[in-house]
Amino acid sequence: MRKKINKYDIALILVIIAVSVLVLIYGSMNTVEKGKKIAYVYSDNRLVGEYTLTEGYKKEFKVEGGSGHNTVHIEDGKIWIQEATCPDKICLHQGKISKDGELIVCLPNKLMITIEDNEEKEDELDVIVK
């Protein structure tokens, strides 16, 4: 006994294909290119911003938290704190960062900026077995 494909089967197949294509398009639009450095900005231990550090990109923004605010500046692949309302101003003297693993911390304002390189590293250890 052979069953024929009816119009509901065709509609279901088209809906599945359409959803799959939309998921692929959305996923490709929201991925960051490999080999790019990304700055993650945290305030009060919550991620408030994610910025790709590239040449020619320039942005300045204010981050509120703790007892005041910090003005963060991004330019030419580097990120730094331009202005801070904290009493000790140590975060201003930490300078510009752009390399994987570097970070800037402002304890009074509960701000942390960290850099991560999303490039896959071939020579890193995965597991050590004894």
C-alpha positions, 0 to 999 in steps of 0.5 A: 500500500502506497501513500501519496504526499498531500498538500499538508506534507508539502506545507510542513516540509516548506516550513521546516526548510524556511525555519532552517534557513532563517536559523542559519542566516541569524546565526551567521549574522551574529557570529564574530569573525575568527582571529578578532579580539573582543573586549567584554565590559562587565559592570556589577559582574554583569556583561554590559557590552561586547566590542570587536577591536578593529582598526578604524573603529571608534566609540566612547561610552559611559558605564554606571556602577558601584559608586560612580561611572567610567567613560570607556574609549575604544579606538584603533583596536585598543580600549581604555578608561578615559575618565573615572569618578572613583577616588583613587583613579588607578583604572586610568593609569592601567593604560590601553589594552589590546592583547588577549588576556589583558584586563582593566579593573575599577574596584570602586565602580565595579567595572572590569574590561577583559580582552579575549582573542576568539582565534582557535589555538592549535597548540594549547593543552586540552587535557593532562592525563596522569 
